Amino acid sequence: MNSSNKADFCVKQLSLQEESMEKAGPVCVTGGTGFVASWLVMRLLQHGYTVRATVRPDPECKVDISFLTSLPRASENLHIFNADLNQPDSFNAAIEGCIGVFHVAHPMPDKELDEDSVTKKSVQGALGILKACLNSKTVKRVVYTSSAAAAVYSDNGRDSVDESTWSDIEYHRSLKLFGTSYVAAKTKTEQIALKFAEENELELVTLLPPLVVGGFLCKTLPASVYLSLSMILGNQDHYKHLMRQNMVHVDDLVSAHIFLFENPNAKGRYICSSNQITIDEMSQFLSAKYPGFRIPTTDLLKGIEGYKRPCLSSKKLLSSGFRFKHGLDDMYDEAIQCCKEKGFL
């Protein structure tokens, strides 16, 4: 993406290449209105796929999904289906006849006490979707969007994590960090999904992204973008989550989804992380790049304490032939520009 496109990201929604492509699919994307899922829908349409995007039922039509339905090629190749993780069977219609499924939807808890219910909803929803894929007789591969949260929390002393590592939920709980319900749900869902797929000979690939940053199509400010902009927004309570963060551009993440779906040799878990940055490095980077914002200095950050996440190794993904196209500059340029255009900055 060139610099002029970056500046107009949210207005132009990434102009598509003018090229003749055969229609492919259909494929299903669950949770279509989310940050990652909406980008994935956009890119799949660009690649010539017919896409079925699931959204939660909205009987009163209060949710504006025009950012999906107005995408290039959407009028012909995008179909919206109502489905909810609370009712796993509701995904059957969207999945029937598909050649692939991208399961991105995840229940987001409002309270930390929701751990059991969130995990149950996540697991049962995923299993319902995988069963629908089996019953379809047409789905060739499923790509599940897990999370680095399913790998980075373990008391093993390792400074680098690969796909062999699983998070220890009790260890995360002992750290007294917010989000144990998310860590538990993502970890257990991925483990159970992989086991189900192996037992039923269903091709399943899982992706483990860290903090996802970049411009966004959806109407609301994504939580990961909000966290990444904590120093710009002045959210001091969130600085402790930035002690050492792994990051990936949303475009690279959705490109990895499509790459692994189309790669016949893809199998198992894949970490998808392009950059790691400490809180001090982030302060210096943001101060130099965006002098118009009041970024806290490294001296002001000395008293901040938090969990220093191990480095995520994307060696397996890179060894399969995938290449990252975006770095921190693109992540922040596009996130900031999009926030300005949508009134969040």
C-alpha positions as CSV (number, residue, x, y, z in Angstrom):
1,M,0.0,0.0,0.0
2,N,1.5,3.4,-1.0
3,S,1.6,6.4,1.2
4,S,-1.3,8.2,-0.4
5,N,-3.6,5.2,0.2
6,K,-2.5,5.1,3.8
7,A,-3.6,8.7,4.3
8,D,-7.1,8.0,2.9
9,F,-7.5,4.5,4.3
10,C,-10.9,4.8,6.0
11,V,-12.4,6.8,3.1
12,K,-11.3,4.6,0.3
13,Q,-11.4,1.3,2.2
14,L,-8.3,0.1,0.3
15,S,-8.9,0.4,-3.5
16,L,-8.9,-3.0,-5.1
17,Q,-6.7,-4.0,-7.9
18,E,-8.4,-4.0,-11.3
19,E,-8.0,-7.5,-12.5
20,S,-10.1,-10.2,-13.9
21,M,-10.7,-13.1,-11.5
22,E,-12.7,-16.2,-11.5
23,K,-15.3,-16.5,-8.7
24,A,-14.3,-18.9,-6.0
25,G,-16.0,-20.3,-3.0
26,P,-18.3,-19.9,-1.4
27,V,-16.5,-19.5,1.9
28,C,-17.9,-18.5,5.3
29,V,-16.5,-15.9,7.7
30,T,-18.0,-15.9,11.2
31,G,-18.4,-12.7,13.2
32,G,-18.3,-10.7,10.0
33,T,-18.7,-7.2,11.6
34,G,-15.6,-7.6,13.8
35,F,-12.2,-5.8,13.2
36,V,-10.3,-8.8,11.8
37,A,-13.4,-10.5,10.2
38,S,-14.5,-7.4,8.2
39,W,-10.9,-7.0,6.8
40,L,-11.0,-10.7,5.9
41,V,-14.3,-10.3,4.1
42,M,-12.8,-7.4,2.2
43,R,-9.7,-9.3,1.2
44,L,-11.6,-12.5,0.2
45,L,-13.8,-10.4,-2.0
46,Q,-10.7,-8.9,-3.6
47,H,-9.3,-12.4,-4.2
48,G,-12.5,-13.3,-6.1
49,Y,-14.2,-15.4,-3.4
50,T,-18.0,-15.5,-2.9
51,V,-18.3,-14.8,0.8
52,R,-21.0,-15.6,3.4
53,A,-20.5,-13.5,6.5
54,T,-22.4,-14.3,9.7
55,V,-23.6,-11.5,11.9
56,R,-25.6,-11.7,15.2
57,P,-29.3,-11.5,14.7
58,D,-30.6,-7.9,14.8
59,P,-34.4,-8.0,14.6
60,E,-34.8,-4.2,15.0
61,C,-32.0,-3.4,12.4
62,K,-30.1,-1.2,14.8
63,V,-26.7,-2.3,13.7
64,D,-25.2,-0.6,10.7
65,I,-23.4,-3.1,8.5
66,S,-23.1,-0.9,5.5
67,F,-19.3,-1.0,5.9
68,L,-19.6,-4.6,4.8
69,T,-22.4,-4.4,2.2
70,S,-20.7,-1.3,0.5
71,L,-17.4,-3.1,-0.1
72,P,-16.3,-3.5,-3.7
73,R,-17.8,-6.7,-5.2
74,A,-20.1,-7.0,-2.2
75,S,-23.3,-6.5,-4.1
76,E,-22.6,-9.6,-6.2
77,N,-20.4,-11.8,-4.0
78,L,-21.3,-11.1,-0.4
79,H,-24.2,-12.7,1.4
80,I,-25.1,-11.9,5.0
81,F,-26.4,-14.7,7.3
82,N,-27.7,-14.4,10.9
83,A,-26.0,-16.7,13.4
84,D,-25.1,-16.6,17.1
85,L,-22.5,-18.6,19.1
86,N,-25.2,-19.2,21.7
87,Q,-27.0,-21.3,19.1
88,P,-24.3,-23.3,17.3
89,D,-26.9,-24.8,14.8
90,S,-27.6,-21.3,13.5
91,F,-24.4,-21.5,11.5
92,N,-25.6,-24.5,9.5
93,A,-27.2,-22.5,6.7
94,A,-24.2,-20.2,6.2
95,I,-21.8,-23.2,6.0
96,E,-23.8,-25.6,3.9
97,G,-22.2,-25.8,0.4
98,C,-19.1,-23.8,1.4
99,I,-15.6,-25.0,0.4
100,G,-14.0,-23.3,3.5
101,V,-14.8,-21.6,6.8
102,F,-12.9,-18.9,8.6
103,H,-14.1,-19.0,12.2
104,V,-13.2,-15.6,13.6
105,A,-16.2,-14.9,15.9
106,H,-15.5,-14.9,19.6
107,P,-17.7,-14.0,22.6
108,M,-16.3,-11.0,24.4
109,P,-17.1,-10.9,28.1
110,D,-18.3,-7.7,29.8
111,K,-17.2,-8.9,33.3
112,E,-14.2,-10.9,34.5
113,L,-16.6,-13.2,36.3
114,D,-17.9,-14.5,33.0
115,E,-15.1,-17.0,32.5
116,D,-17.1,-20.2,32.7
117,S,-20.0,-18.9,30.5
118,V,-17.6,-17.3,28.0
119,T,-15.5,-20.5,27.7
120,K,-18.6,-22.6,27.3
121,K,-20.1,-20.4,24.6
122,S,-16.8,-20.3,22.8
123,V,-16.2,-24.0,22.9
124,Q,-19.8,-25.0,22.0
125,G,-19.9,-22.5,19.3
126,A,-16.7,-23.8,17.7
127,L,-17.8,-27.4,18.0
128,G,-21.1,-26.6,16.4
129,I,-19.4,-24.9,13.5
130,L,-16.9,-27.8,13.0
131,K,-19.8,-30.3,13.0
132,A,-21.6,-28.2,10.4
133,C,-18.4,-28.3,8.3
134,L,-18.3,-32.1,8.6
135,N,-22.0,-32.4,7.7
136,S,-21.6,-30.2,4.7
137,K,-19.4,-32.7,2.9
138,T,-18.0,-29.7,0.9
139,V,-15.8,-27.9,3.4
140,K,-12.2,-28.6,2.5
141,R,-10.5,-26.6,5.3
142,V,-11.3,-24.6,8.4
143,V,-9.1,-21.7,9.6
144,Y,-9.7,-20.8,13.2
145,T,-8.6,-17.4,14.6
146,S,-7.1,-18.3,18.0
147,S,-4.9,-15.9,19.9
148,A,-1.3,-15.5,21.2
149,A,-3.1,-15.5,24.6
150,A,-3.3,-19.2,24.1
151,A,0.5,-19.5,24.1
152,V,2.3,-16.7,25.9
153,Y,1.3,-17.3,29.6
154,S,3.3,-20.1,31.1
155,D,5.9,-20.2,33.9
156,N,8.5,-22.0,31.8
157,G,11.1,-19.3,31.8
158,R,11.3,-19.2,28.0
159,D,11.9,-15.8,26.4
160,S,10.6,-17.0,23.1
161,V,7.4,-19.0,22.3
162,D,6.5,-21.2,19.4
163,E,3.5,-23.3,18.4
164,S,4.5,-26.1,20.9
165,T,3.6,-23.8,23.8
166,W,0.2,-23.6,25.5
167,S,-0.9,-21.0,28.1
168,D,-1.3,-22.1,31.7
169,I,-4.7,-20.6,32.7
170,E,-3.9,-20.9,36.4
171,Y,-0.6,-19.2,35.9
172,H,-2.4,-16.3,34.1
173,R,-4.8,-16.1,37.0
174,S,-1.9,-15.9,39.5
175,L,-0.6,-12.9,37.6
176,K,-3.8,-11.0,38.5
177,L,-4.1,-9.6,35.0
178,F,-7.4,-8.7,33.5
179,G,-8.6,-11.1,30.8
180,T,-8.4,-14.6,32.3
181,S,-11.8,-15.3,30.8
182,Y,-10.4,-14.5,27.3
183,V,-7.2,-16.5,27.9
184,A,-9.2,-19.5,29.2
185,A,-11.7,-19.4,26.3
186,K,-9.2,-19.1,23.6
187,T,-6.9,-21.7,25.0
188,K,-9.6,-24.3,25.7
189,T,-11.4,-23.6,22.4
190,E,-8.3,-24.1,20.3
191,Q,-7.3,-27.3,22.1
192,I,-10.7,-28.8,21.8
193,A,-11.1,-27.7,18.2
194,L,-7.8,-29.3,17.2
195,K,-8.7,-32.5,19.0
196,F,-12.1,-32.7,17.3
197,A,-10.6,-32.1,13.9
198,E,-8.0,-34.8,14.4
199,E,-10.5,-37.3,15.6
200,N,-12.9,-36.5,12.6
201,E,-10.2,-36.1,9.9
202,L,-11.2,-32.5,9.3
203,E,-8.6,-30.1,8.0
204,L,-8.2,-27.4,10.6
205,V,-5.5,-24.7,10.8
206,T,-5.3,-22.3,13.7
207,L,-3.7,-18.8,13.7
208,L,-2.4,-17.2,16.8
209,P,-2.1,-13.4,16.4
210,P,-0.8,-11.0,19.1
211,L,-2.0,-7.4,19.4
212,V,-3.6,-6.5,16.0
213,V,-3.1,-3.0,14.9
214,G,-4.0,-0.9,11.8
215,G,-6.9,0.9,10.2
216,F,-10.4,-0.6,10.7
217,L,-13.6,-0.9,8.7
218,C,-15.9,-1.4,11.6
219,K,-17.8,1.4,13.2
220,T,-16.4,0.9,16.7
221,L,-12.9,1.3,18.0
222,P,-11.3,-2.2,18.2
223,A,-10.0,-3.1,21.6
224,S,-6.6,-4.0,20.3
225,V,-6.2,-0.7,18.5
226,Y,-7.4,1.1,21.6
227,L,-4.7,-0.6,23.7
228,S,-2.0,0.0,21.1
229,L,-2.8,3.8,21.2
230,S,-2.8,4.0,25.0
231,M,0.1,6.4,25.1
232,I,-1.5,8.7,22.6
233,L,-4.9,8.5,24.3
234,G,-3.4,9.0,27.7
235,N,-4.8,5.7,29.1
236,Q,-2.3,5.3,31.9
237,D,-4.1,2.3,33.4
238,H,-3.3,0.4,30.2
239,Y,0.5,1.1,30.2
240,K,1.1,-2.1,32.3
241,H,-0.1,-4.1,29.3
242,L,2.6,-2.6,27.1
243,M,5.7,-3.7,29.0
244,R,6.6,-5.9,26.1
245,Q,4.1,-6.5,23.3
246,N,4.0,-8.5,20.1
247,M,2.1,-6.9,17.2
248,V,0.9,-7.6,13.7
249,H,-0.8,-5.5,11.1
250,V,-4.4,-6.5,10.4
251,D,-3.7,-6.8,6.7
252,D,-0.8,-9.2,7.3
253,L,-3.0,-11.2,9.6
254,V,-5.9,-11.6,7.1
255,S,-3.4,-12.3,4.4
256,A,-2.0,-15.2,6.5
257,H,-5.6,-16.5,6.9
258,I,-6.0,-16.7,3.1
259,F,-2.5,-18.0,2.6
260,L,-3.0,-20.9,5.0
261,F,-6.4,-21.7,3.6
262,E,-5.0,-22.0,0.1
263,N,-1.7,-23.7,1.1
264,P,-2.3,-27.5,0.7
265,N,0.6,-28.2,3.1
266,A,-0.7,-26.1,6.0
267,K,-1.3,-28.0,9.2
268,G,-1.8,-27.3,12.9
269,R,-1.0,-24.0,14.7
270,Y,0.7,-20.9,13.3
271,I,1.9,-17.9,15.2
272,C,1.4,-14.7,13.2
273,S,3.5,-11.9,14.7
274,S,5.7,-9.5,12.9
275,N,7.0,-7.1,15.6
276,Q,7.9,-7.0,19.3
277,I,8.3,-3.7,21.2
278,T,8.9,-2.8,24.8
279,I,7.2,0.1,26.5
280,D,10.4,2.2,26.4
281,E,10.9,1.5,22.7
282,M,7.2,2.4,22.1
283,S,7.6,5.7,23.9
284,Q,10.7,6.6,21.8
285,F,9.1,5.5,18.6
286,L,5.8,7.4,19.1
287,S,7.6,10.5,20.4
288,A,9.9,10.7,17.3
289,K,7.2,9.8,14.8
290,Y,4.2,11.8,16.2
291,P,5.6,15.0,17.9
292,G,2.1,16.5,17.9
293,F,1.0,14.1,20.6
294,R,2.1,14.3,24.3
295,I,3.8,10.9,24.7
296,P,5.0,9.9,28.1
297,T,8.8,9.8,28.3
298,T,10.8,6.8,29.4
299,D,11.5,8.6,32.7
300,L,7.8,8.9,33.4
301,L,7.3,5.2,32.7
302,K,10.0,3.9,35.1
303,G,7.5,3.0,37.8
304,I,5.2,1.0,35.5
305,E,5.1,-2.8,36.3
306,G,3.5,-5.4,34.2
307,Y,3.9,-8.8,32.5
308,K,6.7,-8.9,29.9
309,R,5.4,-11.2,27.2
310,P,7.9,-13.6,25.6
311,C,8.8,-13.0,22.0
312,L,6.5,-14.9,19.5
313,S,8.3,-16.8,16.9
314,S,6.6,-16.8,13.4
315,K,9.3,-19.2,12.0
316,K,6.8,-21.9,11.1
317,L,4.6,-19.4,9.1
318,L,7.6,-17.8,7.4
319,S,9.1,-21.2,6.6
320,S,5.9,-22.1,4.7
321,G,6.5,-19.2,2.3
322,F,4.5,-16.3,3.9
323,R,5.9,-12.8,4.1
324,F,4.9,-9.9,6.2
325,K,4.4,-6.6,4.3
326,H,3.8,-4.1,7.1
327,G,5.7,-2.8,10.1
328,L,5.1,-0.5,13.0
329,D,5.0,2.6,10.8
330,D,2.0,1.2,8.8
331,M,0.3,-0.1,11.9
332,Y,0.3,3.3,13.6
333,D,-0.1,5.6,10.6
334,E,-3.2,3.8,9.6
335,A,-4.7,3.3,13.1
336,I,-4.2,7.0,13.9
337,Q,-5.5,8.2,10.6
338,C,-8.6,6.0,10.9
339,C,-9.2,7.1,14.5
340,K,-9.1,10.8,13.3
341,E,-11.5,10.2,10.5
342,K,-14.0,8.3,12.7
343,G,-13.8,10.8,15.6
344,F,-11.9,8.7,18.1
345,L,-8.9,11.2,18.1
